[in-house]
Amino acid sequence: MLPASRFLGFVITLALGVGCARGPAEVVVRNHSNLTLSNVVVAGPNFSHSLGSLTPTMEVRLKVKPSGDARAWLSFEAEGDTFNAQGDEYFDVSWSQPAMVVVGKDLKMSSPTGLKSRRP
């Protein structure tokens, strides 16, 4: 039989290991605009993925490895303008639920789970 302190240490180690063993999170990006988006990037704490260009109606699925539940943001260029380069609008990324971001005809982003803003 294990002493109580060793058993507690084992339980804590096991719990931490299970918490860190979460899989990657899925992010879906859809371009519903009539323009090609260039320099498309999905980024967040500890990850950044360049998607290149997305033509109209294109959808891209990717796996990211956030550290737990995290914020992520999408940035892109269209018609010479840069959109959301500072990550002012973000969405939540979680290993337990896929995230989706849609760029609309007006080049505004939306998400079924809602976008949040870092601006007051």
N, C-alpha and C positions, 0 to 999 in steps of 0.2 A: 504494500500500500504506500502511496506517495504521501510525504508530509504536506500539510496544508499549504505552506509557502511555495513549494515546488508545483503543486497542482494549480494554484492561482497563477503562477508564472506561465505555466503551460497554456492555461485558458486565455490569458492575455495575449500571448504570442499567437495562438491560433486565431483569435478574433482579429488581430491586426493583419495577419496574413490573408484572411478571407476578405477583409475590407480593401486590401490593396490588389486583390486578384480580380477585380471587376474588369469586364471586357471593354473593348472600344465602343464608342458611341457613333451612331449613324447620323449623318447630316445630309439632307437632300436640298439641292439648290435648283430652282426652276427659273428660267428666263421667259416671262410672259410678255416682254416688251417686243417692239418691232425692230429693235436695234441689236447689233452684236455687242456684247459686253466684253471688254478686254481687261487684262490684268486682274482677273477675279481671284480673290484670296479669301479663304475661311481661316480665321485665326482665333486664338484664345490663349489663356495662360498655359505655357509650356507646349504649344503646338501652333503651326502655321502651314497651310497647304495652298499652294498656287494651283489654280484650276485652268489657267490660261484664258482662252476666249470661250464664251458661250453664245452661240448663234440663237436667233429667235426660236422659241418653243423647245430649246434644249434643256434637258434635265441631267444633273450629275449627282451621283450618290458617292459618298466617301465615308471612310471610317477615321475618326479622330480619337486620340487618347488623352482625354481631359484628366486632370488630377481630381477625381471625385466629381461632384456636380459643379459645373463651371459656366462662366459666361463665354460666349463666342460672338464673333461679329463677321459680317461679310462686307468686303469693300470691292469696288470695281470702277472702271472708267467707261464712259460712253459719250460720244460726240464731243470729245475733248475735255470733258469735266470729270472730276474725281468725286466719287460718292462714298461717304462714310469711312474715309481713310483713317480717322482717329478712333473709330469704334464707338462713336457717340450713341448709336443705336445697337443694342445687342439682344441676343436670345440665349436661353438656357440650353445647355448641352448636358445630357445625362446618359450614362451607360444603360439606364433602364427604359428610356423612351427616345425614339428617333426625333430629330429636330428637322424642321423644314423652313426654308426661307424662299419667298417668291418675289421676284422683281417684276413689278407691274408695268403696264403700258406707259405710265407716267414716270417710270424709273424709281418709284418709291418701293421700299421693301415692306413686306408683310410676312407674318408667320401665324399659322393656326393657333399656336400657343401664346402669341403676342410678343411684340418687340418692346423692349424697355429702353429707357433713355438715361444716360449718365448726366444729362443736363437737368438743372433744377426746374 
